Amino acid sequence: MAVALDLSPYGWTGCSIREDLRGLRASLPSWRHLHLLRTLPTSSLYMPLSPFTDLSGVRYMPAYKKGVVHNDRGTYSTLYRGGRVVYDCKPSAATGHVDLVLKTPLSECAIKEMKLHISPAEDAATPTTRSHSYSDEINAIVYETIIHLLVCRTLTKAGHPSFVPTFHEIVAVGEALSTTQTKPLDSPTRVKALWSVMEVLKGETLQDVCRKRLTPCANATTSEGRKAIETANEDFLIDAVTQLAFVLYILF
């Protein structure tokens, strides 16, 4: 029996999905559920306009430091090596407001910045068409991010948490990225990019490993050398495909 997963701790307030992926596209959270970031005047941190709620119902506030570019070779995103800090939200009897109390200090995280690719023609279209273009672009990013979250949870439950970076939150970057703006999202056109905040893995991409481990047969000067290269390449590819098959077996 499929279990409903509450998405509130991950960036989509008041949303849930089935963990078995059925009907995922029909139940995708929209731009309306995203937390919008603002900058803090006294630090280099970015903080959402409103708190998150964890699975036990406790409110908390994450904040992020963007850091330096870690990998800009993606086709649609840039990866930053940044920082993440978490605050508890404690009601103050003295002021009647909510105080932020440090829960976890600044720790390393990866921030995957995915900009919305809107063409000039789409940006100059009618308000309805323009809104649909932004909404569709956000949905495509959200869909991928939820797949990441579900894969991460499935592999962790199976005892292999190191296969995929732990997913923390997704937040929106847009017109409210200022110290004075407090208005929540009221239109997808206010979103300029999405940040997927996750764990930093100490490793390399499969593409990088392939470049290092696979040797062109043209490098061989003898038939014996060619055979040795072919054998080494084959052993590496069998190992890589076996690991991929193992992960896919767990997921499906």
Secondary structure, 3 states (H helix, E strand, C coil): CCCEEECHHHCECCCEEECCCCCCHHHCCCHHHECEEEECCCCCCEEECCCEECCCCCEEEEEEEEEEEEECCCCCEEEEEEEEEEEEEEECCCCCCEEEEEEEEEEEEEEEEEECCCCHHHHCCCHHHHHHHHHHHHHHHHHHHHHHHHHHHHHHHCCCHHHCCCEEEEEEEECCCCCCCCCCCCCHHHEEEEEEEECCCCCCCHHHHHHHHCCCHHHCCCHHHHHHHHHHHHHHHHHHHHHHHHHHHHHC
